[in-house]
Amino acid sequence: MDRHSLTVLEFDKIISFLKHYVTSPQGGTICDRLTPLTDPGEIKALLTEVSEMKELLTVHDDFPIHGIRDIERTVSRTKIEGFYIEPPQLQEIRSTLETGRKLRSFFKSANARYHTIETLIGKIFPLKELEDAIRKAIGNTGEILDTASPELHAIRKKMRQLKLHIKKILESLLNREDLRFIYQEQLITIRNGRFVLPVKIDHKAFLPGVVHDQSQSRATYFIEPLAAVDPNNELQILLKEELREEVRILLALTALVRELREELLFNLSLLEKIDLIYAKARLSMAINACEPIINDEKRIELISCRHPILFARTETIELPPDASGEGPESVERLSFDPSRVVPTTIRMSRDRSTLIITGANAGGKTVTLKTLGILSLMAQAGMHIPAAEGSTIPVFSSIFADIGDEQNIEESLSTFSAHIRRLNQIIREAGDRSLVLIDELGAGTDPAEGAALGLALLDHLRMQKAAVAVTTHLTLLKTYAYRHPDVENVSVAFDPVTLRPTYNLVYGIPGVSNAFSIADRVAGKA
């Protein structure tokens, strides 16, 4: 698909809308890789997936898609000898596994009419043994649990008992009446992993023991009393045993992940695909869209369609800080209000494959071209389109758009030069499965010469059997449709009473520019 046209038609903004609805960390990247396809079978399959998901979401608002984590790099690194996965990453693997299992369970009770989605989810490998092994060993916040192994449970039990014993020794020293005056504070603290007491620097001699640290003010020594040295030593030994056992547990879990690496990565790719389908369905619901009918008749009929960018609104919502005083201060919320845009119907047939759109400035000519272009791109990317049920569209192998002022000062390109360079590319590459959209055909130069160039271009594109829609104000181009049965005049309607465009398309007759009326109204506003 022509990259320039994707940019001109603002396909990237549609992708940004889609990103608001993905749930996985990799969802944004997956959306960025989304491009329009050219195989009708693939496109129909994608559209069916979205339709099923949309129907499913209208019935079940508890679809268990949340929980997918970005585990690809972690799982792939298990190929490295001696590598082990850290507890937080293991918890992310478990969360992803759990999401896959919940989705499989969900469809055991879901209606069988969601066949396409159910078939997709049915391909997920059930890896419950690995999920249970991680759940037994790793907590929800990424900590290693006592239940990870009997050895770890025994070591930690001894450690808890020993810590209580050490604290009792230190508390007895803290509570001795004859020693109360030596302490900076009545508390037990830890230095270098050992339990110590804070002693005033001038009173060090009253508490025999090992000095482990000194306060920044140099007023306090942190002393380990002699009575606590042996149990503290024993605690250090247990801490090393605990660490060795934790590493052994992590290595064992990593070995399990390594054995199932291919299955995990396959599941992840499926889950991310399901997440993309979920996002497409959510966007379809938000913009009041429908599944377009894909036809092989080169027929376009977009009934009551709207350009989605025109009724999108992004607002910033200020959030209060969380309990820690941190967290995002604001988030962007995306909303859509289709009622803000007047719907229009765009029609084109194999027999009438060229549309010449004319009429008043600010009447919606350019928007019509962009709407036709962006809805075609959305449909071919497997997305629903904001149009009425029954809307149909063919699959184009390429879409070319020449819309807007592409003047480039650095390359010394005038608007007309840029226009001609773009038209030259279209002439070279457009074929019988192409859609060509040209705004203000013949503009930017002498009207007579511009019209002649426009006529020649239309002759060439018609000979190539491309689908073409152009806008113009040139009278000579308006008369072109009367001489060729495969060309149709389309005008943007204008209310002569209010002197305002109605944004509706009228087929079969050319429009008038109403330049004086438009100028008078705009000048009046100024």
LINFENKA-V207159 format. One record per residue. PHI is phi as a letter, one per 30 degrees, with the letter a starting at -180 (none if undefined). Layout:
phi=PHI
phi=PHI
This chain:
phi=none
phi=d
phi=d
phi=d
phi=d
phi=e
phi=d
phi=d
phi=d
phi=i
phi=d
phi=d
phi=d
phi=d
phi=d
phi=d
phi=d
phi=d
phi=d
phi=d
phi=c
phi=d
phi=c
phi=c
phi=e
phi=d
phi=e
phi=d
phi=d
phi=d
phi=d
phi=d
phi=d
phi=d
phi=b
phi=d
phi=c
phi=b
phi=c
phi=e
phi=d
phi=d
phi=d
phi=d
phi=d
phi=d
phi=d
phi=d
phi=e
phi=d
phi=d
phi=d
phi=d
phi=d
phi=d
phi=d
phi=d
phi=d
phi=c
phi=c
phi=c
phi=c
phi=e
phi=d
phi=d
phi=d
phi=k
phi=d
phi=b
phi=d
phi=c
phi=e
phi=d
phi=d
phi=d
phi=d
phi=d
phi=d
phi=d
phi=d
phi=d
phi=i
phi=d
phi=b
phi=d
phi=d
phi=e
phi=d
phi=d
phi=d
phi=d
phi=d
phi=d
phi=d
phi=d
phi=d
phi=d
phi=d
phi=d
phi=d
phi=d
phi=d
phi=d
phi=d
phi=d
phi=e
phi=d
phi=d
phi=c
phi=d
phi=d
phi=d
phi=d
phi=d
phi=d
phi=d
phi=d
phi=d
phi=d
phi=d
phi=d
phi=d
phi=d
phi=d
phi=d
phi=d
phi=c
phi=d
phi=d
phi=d
phi=e
phi=d
phi=d
phi=d
phi=d
phi=d
phi=c
phi=b
phi=d
phi=d
phi=c
phi=i
phi=c
phi=d
phi=d
phi=d
phi=d
phi=d
phi=a
phi=e
phi=d
phi=d
phi=d
phi=d
phi=d
phi=d
phi=d
phi=d
phi=d
phi=d
phi=d
phi=d
phi=d
phi=d
phi=d
phi=d
phi=d
phi=d
phi=d
phi=d
phi=d
phi=d
phi=d
phi=d
phi=c
phi=d
phi=e
phi=d
phi=c
phi=e
phi=d
phi=d
phi=c
phi=d
phi=b
phi=d
phi=a
phi=c
phi=b
phi=b
phi=b
phi=h
phi=i
phi=b
phi=d
phi=b
phi=b
phi=d
phi=c
phi=d
phi=e
phi=d
phi=c
phi=e
phi=d
phi=d
phi=b
phi=d
phi=l
phi=c
phi=d
phi=c
phi=a
phi=b
phi=d
phi=d
phi=d
phi=i
phi=c
phi=b
phi=c
phi=c
phi=c
phi=c
phi=e
phi=e
phi=d
phi=c
phi=d
phi=d
phi=d
phi=d
phi=d
phi=d
phi=d
phi=d
phi=d
phi=d
phi=d
phi=d
phi=d
phi=d
phi=d
phi=d
phi=d
phi=d
phi=d
phi=d
phi=d
phi=d
phi=d
phi=d
phi=d
phi=d
phi=d
phi=d
phi=d
phi=d
phi=d
phi=c
phi=e
phi=d
phi=d
phi=d
phi=d
phi=d
phi=e
phi=d
phi=d
phi=d
phi=d
phi=d
phi=d
phi=d
phi=d
phi=d
phi=d
phi=e
phi=d
phi=d
phi=d
phi=d
phi=d
phi=e
phi=d
phi=d
phi=c
phi=h
phi=c
phi=b
phi=d
phi=d
phi=d
phi=d
phi=c
phi=c
phi=c
phi=h
phi=c
phi=c
phi=b
phi=c
phi=d
phi=h
phi=c
phi=b
phi=d
phi=d
phi=d
phi=d
phi=c
phi=d
phi=b
phi=c
phi=b
phi=c
phi=c
phi=d
phi=c
phi=d
phi=d
phi=d
phi=d
phi=d
phi=i
phi=c
phi=j
phi=d
phi=d
phi=a
phi=b
phi=c
phi=c
phi=c
phi=b
phi=b
phi=b
phi=e
phi=d
phi=d
phi=c
phi=d
phi=d
phi=b
phi=c
phi=c
phi=b
phi=a
phi=b
phi=d
phi=d
phi=b
phi=c
phi=b
phi=c
phi=c
phi=c
phi=b
phi=k
phi=d
phi=e
phi=i
phi=c
phi=j
phi=d
phi=d
phi=d
phi=d
phi=d
phi=d
phi=d
phi=e
phi=d
phi=d
phi=d
phi=d
phi=d
phi=d
phi=d
phi=d
phi=c
phi=i
phi=c
phi=d
phi=b
phi=d
phi=a
phi=d
phi=e
phi=j
phi=d
phi=b
phi=a
phi=d
phi=c
phi=c
phi=d
phi=a
phi=b
phi=c
phi=b
phi=c
phi=b
phi=j
phi=d
phi=c
phi=d
phi=b
phi=d
phi=d
phi=c
phi=h
phi=c
phi=d
phi=e
phi=d
phi=d
phi=d
phi=d
phi=d
phi=d
phi=d
phi=d
phi=d
phi=d
phi=d
phi=e
phi=d
phi=c
phi=d
phi=b
phi=d
phi=c
phi=c
phi=c
phi=c
phi=b
phi=b
phi=c
phi=h
phi=e
phi=i
phi=d
phi=j
phi=b
phi=e
phi=e
phi=d
phi=d
phi=d
phi=d
phi=d
phi=d
phi=d
phi=d
phi=d
phi=d
phi=d
phi=e
phi=d
phi=d
phi=d
phi=d
phi=d
phi=i
phi=d
phi=d
phi=b
phi=b
phi=b
phi=c
phi=a
phi=c
phi=d
phi=d
phi=d
phi=d
phi=d
phi=d
phi=e
phi=d
phi=d
phi=c
phi=b
phi=d
phi=d
phi=c
phi=b
phi=d
phi=b
phi=c
phi=d
phi=d
phi=b
phi=d
phi=d
phi=d
phi=d
phi=h
phi=b
phi=d
phi=c
phi=i
phi=c
phi=c
phi=c
phi=c
phi=j
phi=b
phi=d
phi=c
phi=c
phi=d
phi=h
phi=d
phi=d
phi=d
phi=d
phi=d
phi=d
phi=d
phi=d
phi=d
phi=d
phi=d
phi=d
